[in-house]
């Protein structure tokens, strides 16, 4: 079960709470809904509070990336939030296949020859991720995980991040 993110009245992230506690705070008008995805409340009469360490963990994959927030308590580690980010790789591939088939159909027609676009062969690849070039599909996966880590760091007091290192076979 996912916890509800809590922000102080100055939008400082506090410890996530149980959904029943969040409902009670909302019912007593001590909090208001700040965001629906992921569900976040903002306290009206409290600026800050005591927080424990929270770890952000990510496990990248080809079709989806798993992310989790784990609270480090004296009694042990507990899962506070878990989600799976589905990547758009399959949808992009289907769109490219559709475009390719339409282009193939145009080539078969009796049309005038159209000149190629200028500078088509002079294109170069720019570094797009940490000084290295990555294929757009892999860069999209990296960017998705980076955006969600930044988003969750704004909503919870994240102390450290752990990302599982994996190798992708981009030729497969």
Backbone bond lengths (Angstrom), bond angles and torsions (degrees), N, CA, C in turn:
res aa  C-N    CA-C-N  psi(-1)  N-CA   C-N-CA  omega(-1)  CA-C   N-CA-C  phi
1 X - - - 1.445 - - 1.520 108.56 -
2 X 1.311 116.27 134.33 1.457 121.38 179.43 1.516 110.55 -82.72
3 X 1.310 115.59 143.83 1.457 121.55 176.25 1.522 109.14 -85.04
4 X 1.327 115.26 166.07 1.455 121.89 178.49 1.526 107.52 -97.35
5 X 1.328 116.61 130.55 1.452 121.09 178.72 1.522 109.76 -73.60
6 X 1.339 115.64 143.02 1.466 121.55 -176.96 1.527 108.44 -126.87
7 X 1.327 115.51 133.53 1.459 122.26 175.22 1.521 108.71 -117.56
8 X 1.336 116.66 144.92 1.457 120.86 173.44 1.519 109.70 -74.11
9 X 1.314 116.69 175.71 1.467 119.67 -177.26 1.531 111.65 -66.75
10 X 1.342 118.22 -19.22 1.464 121.35 175.82 1.536 111.80 -95.86
11 X 1.327 116.67 14.02 1.473 125.36 -180.00 1.522 112.83 67.55
12 X 1.341 116.31 23.93 1.460 120.84 174.56 1.527 107.86 -82.94
13 X 1.356 118.63 132.41 1.465 119.58 -177.95 1.529 112.11 -69.07
14 X 1.338 115.34 134.51 1.452 123.02 176.04 1.526 108.78 -114.39
15 X 1.323 116.98 -179.36 1.461 120.44 -179.32 1.530 110.63 -67.39
16 X 1.338 117.85 135.75 1.461 120.49 175.79 1.536 110.54 -61.42
17 X 1.324 116.55 147.48 1.462 120.57 -177.88 1.522 110.23 -118.26
18 X 1.329 115.61 169.20 1.460 123.11 178.35 1.529 108.51 -69.50
19 X 1.333 118.56 146.91 1.471 119.84 -179.57 1.531 113.81 -58.25
20 X 1.345 117.78 -33.62 1.472 119.88 178.91 1.526 110.43 -65.59
21 X 1.316 116.78 -39.34 1.473 120.55 177.86 1.527 109.82 -65.41
22 X 1.321 117.47 -39.65 1.464 120.93 178.39 1.528 110.73 -63.85
23 X 1.339 117.01 -42.33 1.470 119.95 177.87 1.527 111.03 -61.22
24 X 1.344 116.13 -39.90 1.463 120.61 179.27 1.530 110.86 -64.35
25 X 1.337 117.34 -43.50 1.458 120.86 178.52 1.527 111.52 -63.87
26 X 1.326 116.57 -39.18 1.467 120.26 178.94 1.527 110.63 -68.23
27 X 1.338 116.97 -40.50 1.466 121.07 -178.44 1.539 110.35 -65.58
28 X 1.347 117.98 -36.83 1.463 122.26 -179.35 1.532 112.60 -85.96
29 X 1.325 117.84 5.23 1.475 124.90 179.99 1.524 112.34 59.81
30 X 1.331 117.68 29.79 1.462 121.53 174.59 1.525 110.92 -90.84
31 X 1.343 116.47 -6.78 1.459 121.92 179.92 1.519 108.70 -148.22
32 X 1.324 114.83 162.74 1.461 121.45 176.50 1.527 108.01 -133.36
33 X 1.329 116.02 158.38 1.468 120.65 178.38 1.523 107.99 -73.79
34 X 1.328 115.66 125.50 1.463 121.03 179.65 1.517 110.50 -96.96
35 X 1.326 117.28 -41.87 1.463 122.22 -177.94 1.527 108.60 -151.48
36 X 1.331 116.43 146.59 1.463 120.36 -179.28 1.527 112.74 -91.05
37 X 1.333 118.23 -34.29 1.469 121.66 -178.54 1.503 110.56 -125.36
38 X 1.294 122.65 111.28 1.459 128.39 -17.05 1.526 109.86 -68.88
39 X 1.322 116.09 150.24 1.462 120.77 -171.80 1.521 110.18 -61.58
40 X 1.336 116.21 124.43 1.458 123.10 -175.91 1.519 109.08 -136.84
41 X 1.341 115.57 137.43 1.465 119.83 175.03 1.528 108.26 -115.23
42 X 1.338 114.68 156.01 1.461 120.77 177.19 1.522 107.23 -121.94
43 X 1.334 116.31 128.44 1.459 121.51 -178.59 1.521 109.67 -77.17
44 X 1.338 116.20 143.51 1.460 119.46 -176.47 1.524 112.52 -90.89
45 X 1.336 118.83 -32.13 1.449 119.18 -174.00 1.513 114.99 -113.87
46 X 1.325 118.83 14.55 1.459 120.36 -174.95 1.525 109.56 -136.52
47 X 1.325 116.33 129.51 1.466 120.24 -177.94 1.517 112.81 -89.10
48 X 1.364 116.45 -46.11 1.455 118.75 -178.31 1.521 109.40 -147.77
49 X 1.309 115.47 173.95 1.456 121.59 -179.21 1.514 110.09 -161.53
50 X 1.317 115.75 -177.43 1.457 121.25 -179.73 1.529 109.51 -77.47
51 X 1.329 116.12 133.39 1.466 120.48 179.88 1.524 110.04 -126.85
52 X 1.318 115.77 149.24 1.461 122.01 174.00 1.528 108.21 -104.70
53 X 1.341 115.18 170.72 1.455 119.80 179.33 1.524 110.63 -72.72
54 X 1.323 114.93 139.99 1.466 122.53 175.93 1.522 107.31 -127.51
55 X 1.335 116.33 135.90 1.468 122.28 177.02 1.517 109.59 -103.83
56 X 1.334 115.84 138.98 1.465 121.86 170.37 1.522 106.96 -96.25
57 X 1.331 117.35 127.96 1.459 121.18 179.33 1.525 108.76 -125.00
58 X 1.340 115.85 139.20 1.459 121.26 179.95 1.517 109.44 -134.47
59 X 1.321 115.13 139.44 1.457 122.04 176.88 1.525 107.96 -127.45
60 X 1.346 117.93 96.67 1.464 119.62 -176.38 1.522 112.12 -72.00
61 X 1.320 114.86 149.05 1.454 121.23 178.08 1.517 110.02 -144.91
62 X 1.324 116.36 174.37 1.453 121.37 -177.73 1.512 113.58 -72.39
63 X 1.331 117.34 -42.84 1.455 120.97 -178.74 1.527 112.40 -99.11
64 X 1.326 117.56 -28.10 1.458 121.56 -178.86 1.529 109.94 -151.61
65 X 1.326 115.26 156.18 1.461 122.21 176.11 1.522 107.79 -118.45
66 X 1.320 116.17 128.62 1.456 120.69 177.89 1.518 110.03 -91.69
67 X 1.337 116.44 132.93 1.461 120.88 177.57 1.519 108.31 -126.55
68 X 1.332 116.09 149.89 1.456 120.68 -179.22 1.522 109.95 -151.24
69 X 1.327 114.90 150.22 1.454 122.41 169.66 1.513 106.58 -113.35
70 X 1.332 116.85 123.81 1.458 122.45 -176.97 1.521 108.16 -117.42
71 X 1.332 116.04 124.54 1.454 121.29 177.88 1.519 110.30 -86.07
72 X 1.326 116.12 133.84 1.464 121.63 179.27 1.527 108.23 -101.60
73 X 1.339 115.79 98.45 1.451 122.01 -178.05 1.523 109.96 -107.40
74 X 1.344 116.32 169.56 1.464 120.05 177.95 1.524 110.81 -63.02
75 X 1.324 116.70 -34.23 1.466 120.61 -179.05 1.527 112.36 -77.75
76 X 1.331 117.77 -9.05 1.461 121.80 179.64 1.520 111.46 132.14
77 X 1.311 115.05 -178.96 1.470 120.67 -179.66 1.519 109.76 -84.41
78 X 1.348 116.31 138.20 1.463 121.42 178.74 1.521 109.47 -133.40
79 X 1.319 115.23 141.21 1.455 121.22 177.76 1.526 109.01 -74.45
80 X 1.333 116.79 124.11 1.456 121.65 178.55 1.517 112.04 -101.80
81 X 1.324 116.64 -34.79 1.462 120.58 -177.81 1.518 108.25 -152.31
82 X 1.301 117.03 134.93 1.453 121.80 176.44 1.518 110.09 -139.79
83 X 1.310 116.10 142.15 1.467 120.59 179.94 1.517 109.48 -154.49
84 X 1.305 114.82 165.20 1.455 121.84 177.81 1.521 107.74 -127.69
85 X 1.323 116.33 123.84 1.460 121.75 179.25 1.524 107.48 -94.48
86 X 1.325 116.81 114.63 1.467 121.24 178.03 1.527 108.51 -82.92
87 X 1.329 116.66 130.13 1.461 120.93 -178.61 1.525 110.33 -88.44
88 X 1.326 116.11 156.81 1.457 122.14 -175.53 1.524 113.04 -90.70
89 X 1.326 118.70 12.86 1.460 121.68 -174.55 1.521 114.08 -54.17
90 X 1.332 117.76 -45.01 1.465 121.12 -178.16 1.532 111.10 -67.52
91 X 1.337 117.35 -39.91 1.465 120.76 179.81 1.526 110.72 -66.57
92 X 1.327 116.90 -39.55 1.467 120.60 178.82 1.524 109.86 -65.75
93 X 1.335 116.52 -41.50 1.464 120.02 179.13 1.529 111.16 -62.87
94 X 1.326 118.27 -42.10 1.467 121.46 178.44 1.519 110.45 -62.95
95 X 1.328 117.72 -39.67 1.458 121.62 178.64 1.530 111.18 -65.25
96 X 1.340 116.67 -41.70 1.466 120.11 178.28 1.528 111.44 -66.15
97 X 1.335 117.93 -38.37 1.472 121.34 177.33 1.522 111.21 -63.01
98 X 1.335 116.36 -41.51 1.463 120.56 178.30 1.530 110.46 -63.46
99 X 1.328 116.46 -43.54 1.463 120.66 179.70 1.521 110.69 -64.49
100 X 1.338 116.40 -39.10 1.466 120.86 179.82 1.531 110.80 -63.74
101 X 1.344 117.15 -41.16 1.468 119.66 -178.83 1.532 111.00 -67.63
102 X 1.328 117.44 -37.32 1.464 119.94 177.20 1.527 110.80 -65.49
103 X 1.316 116.89 -40.80 1.470 121.36 178.73 1.522 110.16 -64.84
104 X 1.329 116.28 -39.72 1.466 120.79 178.62 1.532 110.50 -62.45
105 X 1.330 115.88 -38.60 1.475 119.51 178.25 1.511 112.28 -66.35
106 X 1.317 117.99 -37.34 1.469 121.35 179.19 1.518 111.37 -66.25
107 X 1.325 116.79 -33.96 1.470 119.54 -177.81 1.525 111.97 -65.99
108 X 1.317 116.55 -29.09 1.465 119.91 -177.09 1.511 113.79 -77.56
109 X 1.326 118.46 -15.69 1.453 121.26 -178.06 1.525 110.90 -77.82
110 X 1.307 115.46 159.51 1.460 119.70 178.21 1.527 107.88 -87.87
111 X 1.311 115.77 89.79 1.464 120.89 -179.74 1.516 108.95 -122.14
112 X 1.315 114.93 163.01 1.459 118.99 177.49 1.515 109.24 -67.57
113 X 1.326 114.74 154.48 1.459 119.57 178.92 1.526 108.88 -72.34
114 X 1.299 116.27 132.61 1.452 120.91 178.69 1.518 108.51 -107.81
115 X 1.312 116.95 133.27 1.455 121.66 -179.25 1.524 110.64 -63.05
116 X 1.355 118.07 146.31 1.474 119.38 176.44 1.520 111.23 -68.87
117 X 1.308 115.36 157.59 1.457 119.62 178.53 1.523 110.01 -62.80
118 X 1.342 116.69 144.47 1.476 118.46 -179.97 1.531 110.74 -67.42
119 X 1.332 115.26 148.55 1.462 123.36 177.69 1.524 113.04 60.53
120 X 1.323 117.35 26.68 1.465 119.22 -178.35 1.523 111.12 -66.36
121 X 1.352 117.46 -38.04 1.455 120.59 -177.26 1.527 112.53 -84.26
122 X 1.344 118.01 -9.33 1.456 120.49 -175.86 1.522 113.30 -95.95
123 X 1.296 117.83 17.07 1.463 120.37 -178.58 1.521 110.58 -75.33
124 X 1.322 115.81 145.72 1.461 120.09 176.73 1.528 108.65 -129.24
125 X 1.300 115.27 158.52 1.457 120.20 -179.10 1.527 108.98 -93.06
126 X 1.318 115.47 128.35 1.459 120.29 177.64 1.521 109.34 -91.40
127 X 1.320 116.45 149.32 1.462 121.02 174.76 1.520 108.10 -67.18
128 X 1.329 117.13 125.94 1.451 119.58 -175.93 1.521 113.44 -121.71
129 X 1.323 118.57 -0.89 1.464 118.98 -178.24 1.528 109.18 -153.76
130 X 1.314 117.41 99.30 1.452 121.10 176.32 1.515 113.70 63.23
131 X 1.321 118.09 33.80 1.453 120.67 178.07 1.519 114.53 86.33
132 X 1.325 118.48 -1.54 1.464 121.67 179.10 1.517 109.39 -120.59
133 X 1.323 115.09 155.32 1.458 120.14 175.63 1.520 108.34 -87.67
134 X 1.321 116.57 134.52 1.462 122.35 174.49 1.519 108.16 -123.33
135 X 1.326 117.61 147.80 1.461 119.03 173.34 1.528 109.62 -60.46
136 X 1.328 117.89 149.06 1.465 120.35 -177.19 1.525 113.41 -57.67
137 X 1.332 118.08 -33.78 1.465 119.72 -179.76 1.525 111.16 -66.43
138 X 1.326 117.84 -41.93 1.465 121.81 179.45 1.527 109.94 -72.21
139 X 1.339 117.18 -38.87 1.463 120.41 178.58 1.523 110.50 -62.30
140 X 1.326 117.37 -37.04 1.458 121.22 178.02 1.524 110.72 -62.57
141 X 1.334 117.16 -41.90 1.469 120.56 178.24 1.520 111.14 -63.36
142 X 1.327 116.91 -43.25 1.465 121.42 179.59 1.524 109.83 -63.62
143 X 1.330 116.80 -45.52 1.461 120.72 -178.66 1.528 111.83 -64.57
144 X 1.348 118.15 -37.63 1.463 120.73 177.82 1.524 110.99 -60.01
145 X 1.330 116.60 -46.50 1.461 120.26 -179.86 1.525 110.89 -65.89
146 X 1.330 117.68 -38.42 1.465 121.22 -179.79 1.535 111.22 -66.34
147 X 1.323 116.63 -41.29 1.467 120.39 179.94 1.527 110.26 -64.87
148 X 1.337 117.33 -44.06 1.463 119.78 -179.78 1.520 111.77 -68.33
149 X 1.324 118.71 -34.40 1.463 119.44 177.84 1.527 110.15 -66.22
150 X 1.328 117.80 -41.62 1.468 121.13 177.52 1.526 111.09 -65.59
151 X 1.330 117.07 -39.77 1.464 121.40 179.95 1.526 111.23 -63.88
152 X 1.337 116.30 -44.26 1.460 120.00 -179.44 1.529 111.39 -72.00
153 X 1.325 117.84 -29.72 1.465 120.64 177.65 1.531 111.19 -67.86
154 X 1.333 117.57 -26.73 1.461 120.80 175.97 1.524 111.96 -77.61
155 X 1.356 117.28 -21.13 1.464 120.67 -175.64 1.522 113.73 -102.85
156 X 1.335 118.23 -16.15 1.468 121.84 -178.35 1.525 108.84 -139.30
157 X 1.342 117.12 152.01 1.473 119.61 -179.91 1.529 112.03 -77.55
158 X 1.319 116.52 78.13 1.466 122.23 -176.90 1.523 109.09 -77.62
159 X 1.351 116.03 126.54 1.458 121.31 -178.77 1.530 111.48 -94.53
160 X 1.338 117.69 -37.81 1.463 120.40 -178.81 1.528 109.54 -150.88
161 X 1.316 115.68 165.95 1.458 122.01 -179.16 1.522 109.51 -129.63
162 X 1.322 115.51 140.98 1.464 122.05 175.70 1.521 107.59 -127.41
163 X 1.330 115.97 125.14 1.462 121.27 179.01 1.519 107.72 -120.92
164 X 1.319 115.67 126.84 1.462 120.45 177.79 1.522 108.41 -69.11
165 X 1.323 116.94 130.47 1.460 120.02 179.54 1.517 109.04 -89.55
166 X 1.320 115.25 126.37 1.468 121.36 -179.13 1.517 108.03 -134.17
167 X 1.319 115.26 160.49 1.466 121.08 174.35 1.510 108.55 -113.28
168 X 1.329 115.77 132.64 1.451 121.73 178.76 1.518 109.21 -99.49
169 X 1.311 116.03 136.74 1.456 120.71 172.89 1.516 106.49 -90.23
170 X 1.336 117.40 95.57 1.456 121.26 -175.27 1.527 112.29 -73.67
171 X 1.332 118.01 -13.96 1.467 120.59 -179.25 1.521 112.39 -87.53
172 X 1.307 118.01 -12.87 1.466 121.57 -175.15 1.502 111.54 -74.04
